[in-house]
Amino acid sequence: MIAFRSSIAIGAALSALAVAAAAAPVLDGSWIVASATVNGVARADGKVLNATWTFRGTELVVQDVHGTRLRATLSFDATAEPPAFRVDAPGERPLWVIWAQRADELRLAFYDGVDRRPEDFGPRHKLVVLTLVPARATATVARDPCDVLRVAGVERFLGGPTQARPGERRASIPGSTCALDRTDGSKAIALTLVAPPAGPGYVDAARREATADHRMQLDEEPALGAGAFSSARGWTIIVVAHRRGTAMILKFEGLAAERTELRRFAARVLDAL
């Protein structure tokens, strides 16, 4: 009887291991974060959007757009519904993640700073939900924002020669930025580009943040495409839009130009993407 029960236990364990092993190949490969929500609200987090998640069996490597990498070990739970895996990385708090795949999208959900398995994809307090797409579907040529500004005629727009401001790495932005100052210091313009697939999601999150800041005046910009908007505060005006999956965040400082001129220049920037 003892031997019979042992055989059952061994068989059940082997079956569970087989199911867990089968879960890994489903995720195997590289995925890129296209959008993120926290508490059900879109977020424009530079450490999350456009980060690459690479699964290899029970190993996971996460790399953000600034090159920071995290390597972790995965343990799959064969009995969970939705399917789940536990993430263990050196120096990091263990994390339970649930996942679901539909067509070419992968959804992941986990609690921020809480070692608890999510019940579902929410929205729930402190629940982070990521939508990822296969990396092979997002291969694009990265654009230099300084080149884009010059193609759009930035010096003609500013009315004089410009010089590039020393590079600033902003971990909060999942993209690249170019800031140009007119050489006499009277005007400045900056362009941030957020590459696909996170561009449209970044625009949505930026709109939410601008709407929540009551010190800003927000205006719709339908001529620049679906979801485009501008916000103003003092002498600073920001125009946000996307074209072919790339988000444009255009920041004007010290310009006394009419809004019509700003919109025309923003349209030329979009056309140069």
Secondary structure, 3 states (H helix, E strand, C coil): CHHHHHHHHHHHHHHHHHHHHHHHHHHCEEEEEEEEEECCEECCCCCCCCCEEEEECCEEEEECCCCCEEEEEEEEECCCCCCEEEEECCCCCCEEEEEEEECCEEEEEEECCCCCCCCCCCCCCCEEEEEEEEHHHHCCCCCCHHHHHHHCCHHHHHCCCEEECCCCCCCCCCCEEEEEEECCCCCEEEEEEECCCCHHHHHHHHHHHHHHCCCCEEEECHHHCCCCEEEEECCEEEEEEEECCEEEEEEEECCCCCHHHHHHHHHHHHHHC
